[in-house]
Amino acid sequence: MSSISGLARIALSLGLPAGLLDRGPALRGTKFLAKAALKARSSSGQPFQMVNVGACDGALFDDVTPWLHRIPRARAVLVEPIPYNQKRLRANYPDTERFVIEPVAVTKTKGTITVHTFDAAALEAGTLPIEFIGCSSVTNTNLMSGKNAWGEADANFNKFAPHLRDIEVPSETLQTLLDRNGITHIDAFLVDCEGADWIVFEQLDLKRYRPGMIKVEVGALPAAEIGQVVVKLKTSGYQVGFQAEDIWAFA
């Protein structure tokens, strides 16, 4: 998003009535983040706290995490299990005191887990599409199996299959990560785990943390798990909206 289009989106989000914002969840998210930025500039209160599980590099195809640079004193726990992305993520968020990178996958139990990913050299060389940087998964998604990624039978699968890699990464429960980093409140909670999104979101205690904004990618989830995400949010009193492959929710 360019600086001009970004400013236009902020201005639009702040000026639109709630009824219209409800029809454009991403705009409502922009308003939430813009108001957080304004509040942080005029107040010395509790810093804005983000938790992002599946942070990738915190920049590509991400319209929320870069707000950490716009919200004064903002802090974040950025969970990213892929070493290649961890390096990019630290380069984009170099303040180690405010931005903690957890190099793990979130699972139901502590241990190790196999992650399907792509060869870092092929990504860096541009041999693979840039969006593959954010496509690593602990599940056998369509992209990883060659089915339905670009149609019923993916003709491109044989082109990128040689670059697929399986790596072992440490895993932790979500609550362990939150406790380890002393998280007592969460303003924005993001999940983008390419098919493991419900496994992560199921573990978030909404009564305890009550994030003001939640964004969960559901594009790689089966219908039943998408329904579970919505039910959990609705029964907790959140206003829920769909946009593209994401569910946005606001307290």
PATITI-7453 format. One record per atom (N, C-alpha, C): residue in three letters; x, y, z. Coordinates in pm, whole numbers, padded with zeros to 5 digits, always signed. Example, Ala and Ser with C-alpha at 12.3 -4.5 7.8 and 13.67 -1.06 7.14 Angstrom:
<pts>
ALA+01319-00569+00780
ALA+01230-00450+00780
ALA+01320-00330+00780
SER+01285-00225+00708
SER+01367-00106+00714
SER+01290+00003+00787
</pts>
This chain:
<pts>
MET+00085-00118+00000
MET+00000+00000+00000
MET+00088+00124+00000
SER+00073+00211-00100
SER+00153+00332-00108
SER+00114+00427+00004
SER+00203+00526+00031
SER+00174+00620+00139
SER+00050+00702+00109
ILE+00030+00738-00019
ILE-00087+00819-00057
ILE-00214+00737-00041
SER-00216+00615-00095
SER-00336+00532-00084
SER-00361+00495+00061
GLY-00252+00478+00139
GLY-00267+00447+00279
GLY-00334+00561+00355
LEU-00291+00684+00329
LEU-00352+00799+00394
LEU-00497+00815+00353
ALA-00526+00787+00226
ALA-00664+00796+00178
ALA-00752+00695+00249
ARG-00700+00576+00267
ARG-00778+00472+00336
ARG-00802+00509+00481
ILE-00702+00568+00546
ILE-00719+00611+00685
ILE-00827+00719+00695
ALA-00816+00818+00607
ALA-00914+00928+00607
ALA-01054+00876+00581
LEU-01066+00784+00486
LEU-01196+00727+00453
LEU-01253+00649+00570
SER-01168+00571+00635
SER-01215+00488+00745
SER-01262+00571+00862
LEU-01195+00684+00888
LEU-01231+00769+01001
LEU-01359+00847+00975
GLY-01391+00869+00845
GLY-01505+00951+00812
GLY-01633+00876+00784
LEU-01624+00745+00756
LEU-01744+00670+00719
LEU-01829+00636+00841
PRO-01961+00635+00824
PRO-02049+00593+00934
PRO-02035+00445+00962
ALA-02073+00404+01084
ALA-02056+00266+01127
ALA-02128+00168+01036
GLY-02245+00205+00985
GLY-02321+00115+00899
GLY-02246+00075+00775
LEU-02170+00168+00718
LEU-02090+00136+00600
LEU-01964+00060+00637
LEU-01905+00096+00749
LEU-01784+00026+00793
LEU-01813-00122+00818
ASP-01934-00152+00866
ASP-01970-00291+00891
ASP-01969-00374+00763
ARG-01987-00308+00649
ARG-01986-00378+00521
ARG-01845-00389+00462
GLY-01752-00322+00522
GLY-01612-00329+00478
GLY-01522-00351+00597
PRO-01510-00477+00644
PRO-01435-00504+00766
PRO-01292-00453+00765
ALA-01224-00458+00649
ALA-01086-00411+00644
ALA-01080-00260+00672
LEU-01178-00185+00622
LEU-01183-00042+00652
LEU-01208-00018+00801
ARG-01293-00100+00858
ARG-01317-00087+01001
ARG-01190-00118+01079
GLY-01113-00216+01029
GLY-00984-00244+01091
GLY-00890-00127+01082
THR-00889-00060+00967
THR-00806+00059+00950
THR-00845+00167+01049
LYS-00976+00185+01068
LYS-01022+00285+01164
LYS-00976+00249+01305
PHE-00987+00122+01342
PHE-00944+00077+01474
PHE-00797+00109+01496
LEU-00714+00079+01396
LEU-00570+00100+01408
LEU-00534+00248+01405
ALA-00604+00325+01322
ALA-00579+00469+01315
ALA-00613+00535+01448
LYS-00723+00495+01508
LYS-00761+00551+01639
LYS-00659+00512+01746
ALA-00605+00390+01735
ALA-00501+00348+01830
ALA-00376+00435+01815
ALA-00343+00469+01690
ALA-00227+00554+01665
ALA-00248+00694+01722
LEU-00367+00748+01702
LEU-00397+00881+01755
LEU-00394+00881+01907
LYS-00450+00777+01968
LYS-00452+00768+02113
LYS-00311+00758+02168
ALA-00225+00680+02103
ALA-00088+00662+02150
ALA-00008+00792+02142
ARG-00043+00878+02046
ARG+00028+01005+02031
ARG-00014+01106+02137
SER-00136+01090+02189
SER-00188+01189+02284
SER-00194+01137+02427
SER-00147+01012+02448
SER-00155+00953+02580
SER-00030+00873+02611
SER+00005+00867+02738
SER+00120+00789+02781
SER+00075+00662+02853
GLY-00046+00618+02824
GLY-00102+00501+02890
GLY-00041+00371+02841
GLN-00113+00263+02863
GLN-00067+00130+02830
GLN-00036+00117+02680
PRO+00083+00068+02643
PRO+00118+00057+02501
PRO+00026-00039+02425
PHE+00005-00010+02300
PHE-00071-00098+02211
PHE+00002-00232+02201
GLN-00071-00342+02217
GLN-00010-00476+02216
GLN-00074-00562+02107
MET+00010-00611+02016
MET-00034-00703+01911
MET+00025-00841+01934
VAL-00051-00944+01901
VAL+00001-01080+01893
VAL-00033-01131+01753
ASN+00069-01171+01680
ASN+00051-01215+01541
ASN+00111-01355+01528
VAL+00026-01453+01505
VAL+00070-01592+01491
VAL+00071-01627+01343
GLY+00191-01651+01291
GLY+00208-01669+01148
GLY+00242-01536+01083
ALA+00339-01467+01142
ALA+00368-01328+01103
ALA+00438-01315+00969
CYS+00495-01424+00916
CYS+00573-01419+00792
CYS+00683-01314+00809
ASP+00689-01214+00718
ASP+00791-01110+00734
ASP+00732-00979+00785
GLY+00603-00983+00820
GLY+00539-00865+00876
GLY+00517-00752+00778
ALA+00529-00782+00649
ALA+00515-00676+00549
ALA+00437-00723+00426
LEU+00480-00834+00366
LEU+00417-00880+00243
LEU+00271-00919+00265
PHE+00183-00866+00182
PHE+00041-00903+00185
PHE-00019-00888+00324
ASP+00024-00787+00396
ASP-00017-00767+00535
ASP-00054-00621+00554
ASP-00182-00595+00577
ASP-00227-00456+00594
ASP-00247-00418+00741
VAL-00204-00505+00832
VAL-00221-00476+00976
VAL-00088-00462+01048
THR+00000-00561+01037
THR+00124-00559+01114
THR+00208-00432+01091
PRO+00218-00379+00969
PRO+00297-00256+00951
PRO+00249-00137+01035
TRP+00128-00143+01089
TRP+00082-00037+01178
TRP+00166-00027+01304
LEU+00241-00130+01335
LEU+00330-00123+01450
LEU+00429-00008+01438
HIS+00460+00030+01314
HIS+00553+00142+01292
HIS+00481+00277+01303
ARG+00349+00276+01298
ARG+00272+00401+01301
ARG+00216+00430+01439
ILE+00207+00328+01523
ILE+00150+00345+01656
ILE+00265+00363+01755
PRO+00285+00480+01808
PRO+00397+00504+01900
PRO+00398+00406+02017
ARG+00516+00354+02048
ARG+00540+00264+02160
ARG+00473+00128+02146
ALA+00416+00099+02030
ALA+00348-00030+02011
ALA+00443-00146+02034
ARG+00387-00255+02085
ARG+00464-00375+02113
ARG+00397-00493+02043
ALA+00474-00600+02021
ALA+00417-00717+01954
ALA+00492-00844+01987
VAL+00418-00954+01992
VAL+00476-01087+01989
VAL+00448-01142+01851
LEU+00554-01166+01775
LEU+00543-01208+01636
LEU+00589-01353+01627
VAL+00496-01443+01601
VAL+00525-01586+01601
VAL+00548-01632+01458
GLU+00668-01685+01432
GLU+00704-01726+01295
GLU+00805-01841+01300
PRO+00766-01961+01257
PRO+00854-02077+01269
PRO+00958-02095+01159
ILE+00943-02023+01047
ILE+01032-02046+00933
ILE+01157-01958+00943
PRO+01277-02017+00949
PRO+01400-01937+00967
PRO+01418-01827+00863
TYR+01386-01856+00738
TYR+01400-01755+00632
TYR+01314-01632+00663
ASN+01190-01657+00706
ASN+01100-01546+00737
ASN+01140-01475+00865
GLN+01198-01547+00958
GLN+01243-01483+01083
GLN+01346-01376+01055
LYS+01437-01402+00963
LYS+01539-01304+00927
LYS+01476-01180+00864
ARG+01382-01202+00773
ARG+01313-01090+00709
ARG+01231-01012+00812
LEU+01167-01086+00902
LEU+01084-01023+01004
LEU+01168-00934+01096
ARG+01284-00983+01139
ARG+01369-00903+01226
ARG+01423-00780+01154
ALA+01452-00795+01025
ALA+01499-00680+00947
ALA+01390-00572+00939
ASN+01264-00615+00932
ASN+01153-00520+00923
ASN+01113-00463+01058
TYR+01144-00537+01166
TYR+01109-00494+01301
TYR+01232-00510+01391
PRO+01330-00422+01377
PRO+01460-00440+01442
PRO+01461-00411+01592
ASP+01359-00345+01646
ASP+01358-00312+01787
ASP+01328-00437+01868
THR+01432-00499+01924
THR+01416-00626+01993
THR+01344-00613+02127
GLU+01341-00493+02181
GLU+01272-00473+02309
GLU+01121-00468+02290
ARG+01077-00402+02182
ARG+00933-00388+02160
ARG+00874-00503+02078
PHE+00956-00561+01990
PHE+00904-00662+01898
PHE+00975-00796+01922
VAL+00905-00886+01989
VAL+00959-01018+02022
VAL+00923-01115+01911
ILE+01022-01186+01859
ILE+00998-01289+01759
ILE+01007-01425+01828
GLU+00898-01499+01822
GLU+00896-01635+01877
GLU+00914-01733+01760
PRO+01029-01803+01754
PRO+01060-01889+01639
PRO+01001-02029+01654
VAL+00870-02036+01672
VAL+00803-02163+01697
VAL+00673-02170+01618
ALA+00617-02290+01611
ALA+00481-02310+01563
ALA+00389-02326+01683
VAL+00266-02279+01671
VAL+00169-02296+01779
VAL+00091-02425+01756
THR+00097-02514+01854
THR+00029-02642+01847
THR-00043-02667+01980
LYS-00112-02778+01991
LYS-00188-02807+02111
LYS-00101-02855+02226
THR+00019-02905+02193
THR+00112-02951+02295
THR+00253-02908+02259
LYS+00337-02896+02360
LYS+00478-02860+02339
LYS+00552-02975+02273
GLY+00643-02945+02181
GLY+00723-03049+02117
GLY+00789-02999+01991
THR+00786-03078+01888
THR+00833-03039+01755
THR+00729-03081+01654
ILE+00732-03017+01539
ILE+00635-03048+01435
ILE+00699-03026+01298
THR+00655-03100+01200
THR+00703-03085+01063
THR+00625-02975+00993
VAL+00697-02884+00931
VAL+00636-02775+00854
VAL+00673-02793+00707
HIS+00574-02785+00621
HIS+00598-02787+00476
HIS+00630-02644+00433
THR+00743-02626+00366
THR+00784-02492+00326
THR+00855-02499+00191
PHE+00914-02390+00150
PHE+00982-02382+00022
PHE+01129-02344+00041
ASP+01212-02388-00051
ASP+01355-02362-00046
ASP+01382-02211-00045
ALA+01456-02166+00055
ALA+01483-02024+00071
ALA+01558-01966-00049
ALA+01652-02042-00105
ALA+01729-01991-00219
ALA+01639-01968-00339
ALA+01541-02057-00361
ALA+01449-02041-00474
ALA+01359-01920-00454
LEU+01320-01895-00329
LEU+01240-01777-00301
LEU+01321-01650-00325
GLU+01444-01649-00276
GLU+01529-01531-00289
GLU+01564-01502-00433
ALA+01579-01608-00513
ALA+01616-01591-00654
ALA+01498-01553-00742
GLY+01377-01560-00688
GLY+01259-01530-00769
GLY+01214-01648-00854
THR+01269-01766-00828
THR+01228-01886-00901
THR+01082-01921-00870
LEU+01040-01892-00749
LEU+00903-01916-00706
LEU+00829-01783-00694
PRO+00697-01784-00710
PRO+00620-01660-00691
PRO+00641-01603-00552
ILE+00639-01472-00541
ILE+00669-01405-00415
ILE+00572-01444-00305
GLU+00446-01475-00342
GLU+00349-01508-00239
GLU+00380-01639-00168
PHE+00469-01723-00227
PHE+00505-01849-00163
PHE+00584-01826-00034
ILE+00638-01704-00016
ILE+00709-01672+00108
ILE+00618-01692+00228
GLY+00488-01669+00210
GLY+00395-01680+00321
GLY+00308-01804+00318
CYS+00351-01907+00248
CYS+00264-02024+00229
CYS+00308-02149+00304
SER+00401-02138+00395
SER+00443-02255+00473
SER+00328-02302+00563
SER+00322-02433+00587
SER+00207-02485+00661
SER+00242-02615+00732
VAL+00177-02637+00846
VAL+00189-02766+00914
VAL+00084-02863+00862
THR-00007-02814+00779
THR-00112-02898+00721
THR-00084-02921+00573
ASN-00145-03023+00517
ASN-00126-03053+00375
ASN-00226-02972+00293
THR-00200-02843+00281
THR-00292-02754+00210
THR-00295-02789+00061
ASN-00392-02731-00008
ASN-00402-02755-00152
ASN-00275-02716-00225
LEU-00214-02606-00183
LEU-00093-02559-00249
LEU+00018-02662-00236
MET+00028-02726-00120
MET+00134-02822-00097
MET+00108-02957-00165
SER-00018-02986-00197
SER-00051-03115-00256
SER-00073-03108-00407
GLY-00080-02985-00460
GLY-00099-02969-00604
GLY-00243-02975-00648
LYS-00337-02969-00555
LYS-00479-02975-00589
LYS-00545-02841-00564
ASN-00614-02792-00665
ASN-00698-02673-00653
ASN-00625-02544-00621
ALA-00494-02544-00633
ALA-00421-02420-00608
ALA-00447-02320-00720
TRP-00442-02365-00844
TRP-00478-02281-00957
TRP-00579-02353-01047
GLY-00673-02420-00985
GLY-00772-02492-01064
GLY-00784-02636-01014
GLU-00872-02711-01074
GLU-00898-02849-01029
GLU-00772-02933-01029
ALA-00694-02921-01136
ALA-00564-02989-01141
ALA-00460-02881-01168
ASP-00367-02866-01078
ASP-00271-02756-01086
ASP-00157-02790-01182
ALA-00160-02729-01298
ALA-00058-02755-01399
ALA+00078-02701-01358
ASN+00081-02609-01263
ASN+00207-02549-01220
ASN+00277-02629-01110
PHE+00209-02728-01054
PHE+00262-02797-00937
PHE+00400-02857-00964
ASN+00417-02918-01079
ASN+00546-02982-01110
ASN+00660-02881-01120
LYS+00625-02754-01143
LYS+00727-02651-01153
LYS+00784-02613-01017
PHE+00698-02614-00916
PHE+00748-02572-00785
PHE+00768-02688-00687
ALA+00714-02806-00720
ALA+00729-02921-00629
ALA+00874-02953-00594
PRO+00970-02941-00687
PRO+01110-02970-00650
PRO+01166-02878-00541
HIS+01100-02766-00520
HIS+01148-02669-00420
HIS+01079-02686-00285
LEU+00988-02781-00272
LEU+00923-02807-00144
LEU+01023-02869-00046
ARG+01014-02826+00079
ARG+01101-02879+00183
ARG+01019-02906+00308
ASP+01053-03010+00380
ASP+00996-03036+00512
ASP+01103-03007+00616
ILE+01069-02925+00713
ILE+01164-02894+00819
ILE+01098-02919+00954
GLU+01179-02950+01055
GLU+01130-02970+01190
GLU+01149-02840+01269
VAL+01044-02796+01335
VAL+01052-02674+01415
VAL+00996-02701+01554
PRO+01042-02626+01653
PRO+00985-02641+01788
PRO+00842-02589+01791
SER+00762-02643+01880
SER+00623-02600+01891
SER+00587-02577+02037
GLU+00494-02483+02057
GLU+00448-02447+02190
GLU+00297-02422+02185
THR+00233-02428+02300
THR+00093-02386+02306
THR+00088-02233+02305
LEU-00026-02180+02265
LEU-00042-02034+02262
LEU-00028-01975+02402
GLN-00089-02036+02500
GLN-00084-01980+02635
GLN+00058-01976+02689
THR+00138-02076+02655
THR+00279-02075+02697
THR+00351-01953+02642
LEU+00327-01921+02516
LEU+00391-01805+02454
LEU+00345-01675+02520
LEU+00215-01665+02546
LEU+00163-01543+02609
LEU+00220-01526+02749
ASP+00224-01635+02824
ASP+00278-01627+02961
ASP+00427-01595+02959
ARG+00500-01657+02867
ARG+00645-01636+02860
ARG+00678-01489+02832
ASN+00592-01422+02759
ASN+00618-01282+02724
ASN+00543-01184+02813
GLY+00482-01235+02919
GLY+00415-01147+03013
GLY+00297-01072+02955
ILE+00225-01133+02863
ILE+00112-01067+02798
ILE-00009-01069+02890
THR-00054-00952+02930
THR-00172-00941+03016
THR-00290-00880+02943
HIS-00265-00815+02830
HIS-00374-00763+02749
HIS-00333-00772+02602
ILE-00432-00781+02514
ILE-00406-00786+02370
ILE-00502-00690+02302
ASP-00449-00598+02224
ASP-00533-00506+02148
ASP-00571-00563+02012
ALA-00475-00626+01945
ALA-00501-00685+01814
ALA-00441-00825+01809
PHE-00522-00922+01767
PHE-00477-01061+01758
PHE-00495-01108+01615
LEU-00385-01156+01553
LEU-00388-01198+01414
LEU-00346-01343+01403
VAL-00412-01417+01314
VAL-00374-01555+01286
VAL-00371-01575+01135
ASP-00257-01621+01085
ASP-00243-01653+00942
ASP-00151-01774+00933
CYS-00209-01891+00947
CYS-00129-02014+00961
CYS-00157-02117+00853
GLU-00212-02075+00742
GLU-00226-02161+00625
GLU-00284-02299+00658
GLY-00401-02299+00719
GLY-00468-02425+00745
GLY-00467-02468+00890
ALA-00379-02409+00972
ALA-00374-02441+01115
ALA-00437-02329+01198
ASP-00514-02243+01134
ASP-00565-02122+01199
ASP-00661-02153+01315
TRP-00747-02252+01298
TRP-00838-02287+01407
TRP-00763-02350+01524
ILE-00661-02429+01494
ILE-00579-02489+01600
ILE-00524-02380+01691
VAL-00486-02267+01631
VAL-00433-02154+01708
VAL-00545-02078+01778
PHE-00646-02038+01701
PHE-00749-01949+01755
PHE-00832-02017+01863
GLU-00848-02147+01852
GLU-00921-02222+01953
GLU-00860-02204+02091
GLN-00729-02181+02097
GLN-00658-02171+02224
GLN-00666-02033+02289
LEU-00712-01933+02215
LEU-00714-01797+02270
LEU-00831-01780+02368
ASP-00799-01741+02490
ASP-00899-01717+02594
ASP-00957-01576+02574
LEU-01074-01571+02510
LEU-01132-01440+02478
LEU-01182-01368+02603
LYS-01225-01440+02703
LYS-01270-01375+02826
LYS-01153-01309+02898
ARG-01039-01373+02893
ARG-00922-01321+02965
ARG-00859-01203+02893
TYR-00848-01209+02760
TYR-00771-01108+02688
TYR-00858-01007+02613
ARG-00971-01049+02564
ARG-01068-00961+02497
ARG-01002-00862+02399
PRO-00934-00912+02294
PRO-00873-00819+02197
PRO-00979-00730+02133
GLY-00943-00605+02111
GLY-01036-00514+02045
GLY-01058-00550+01901
MET-00955-00606+01835
MET-00965-00647+01696
MET-00902-00784+01677
ILE-00968-00869+01600
ILE-00918-01002+01568
ILE-00928-01023+01418
LYS-00824-01080+01360
LYS-00826-01114+01218
LYS-00775-01257+01203
VAL-00857-01342+01143
VAL-00821-01482+01125
VAL-00834-01518+00978
GLU-00726-01566+00918
GLU-00736-01613+00779
GLU-00804-01749+00779
VAL-00907-01763+00695
VAL-00983-01889+00692
VAL-00983-01952+00554
GLY-00907-01898+00460
GLY-00910-01947+00323
GLY-00867-02091+00307
ALA-00781-02141+00399
ALA-00733-02278+00388
ALA-00803-02372+00487
LEU-00907-02322+00554
LEU-00977-02404+00654
LEU-01095-02479+00592
PRO-01126-02597+00642
PRO-01249-02665+00601
PRO-01369-02589+00656
ALA-01485-02610+00595
ALA-01605-02534+00632
ALA-01639-02548+00781
ALA-01621-02668+00835
ALA-01655-02689+00976
ALA-01572-02601+01068
GLU-01444-02584+01036
GLU-01358-02502+01122
GLU-01386-02353+01104
ILE-01422-02313+00982
ILE-01464-02174+00962
ILE-01584-02145+01051
GLY-01677-02239+01054
GLY-01794-02223+01140
GLY-01757-02214+01286
GLN-01658-02291+01329
GLN-01615-02287+01469
GLN-01554-02151+01504
VAL-01478-02093+01410
VAL-01421-01960+01433
VAL-01534-01859+01455
VAL-01634-01864+01366
VAL-01745-01768+01374
VAL-01825-01787+01503
VAL-01853-01912+01536
VAL-01932-01940+01657
VAL-01858-01889+01782
LYS-01729-01914+01789
LYS-01652-01867+01905
LYS-01658-01716+01918
LEU-01647-01646+01806
LEU-01651-01500+01808
LEU-01790-01448+01842
LYS-01891-01504+01777
LYS-02028-01457+01798
LYS-02074-01481+01942
THR-02045-01598+01995
THR-02088-01628+02131
THR-02013-01547+02235
SER-01902-01486+02194
SER-01825-01399+02283
SER-01861-01252+02264
GLY-01962-01226+02181
GLY-02011-01090+02165
GLY-01939-01005+02064
TYR-01860-01066+01976
TYR-01787-00990+01875
TYR-01875-00962+01753
GLN-01851-00848+01690
GLN-01911-00818+01561
GLN-01819-00874+01454
VAL-01873-00955+01365
VAL-01792-01035+01273
VAL-01822-00996+01128
GLY-01716-00985+01048
GLY-01731-00958+00906
GLY-01633-01041+00824
PHE-01672-01074+00702
PHE-01586-01149+00610
PHE-01535-01056+00501
GLN-01409-01070+00467
GLN-01353-00998+00352
GLN-01244-01083+00290
ALA-01260-01114+00161
ALA-01168-01204+00091
ALA-01158-01335+00170
GLU-01039-01374+00214
GLU-01021-01501+00285
GLU-01004-01481+00435
ASP-01046-01365+00485
ASP-01024-01333+00625
ASP-01156-01308+00699
ILE-01158-01344+00825
ILE-01262-01303+00917
ILE-01206-01192+01005
TRP-01276-01080+01009
TRP-01240-00969+01097
TRP-01344-00963+01208
ALA-01302-00936+01329
ALA-01397-00927+01441
ALA-01356-00813+01533
PHE-01459-00750+01589
PHE-01436-00632+01675
PHE-01519-00645+01801
ALA-01455-00615+01914
ALA-01524-00627+02044
ALA-01629-00518+02060
</pts>
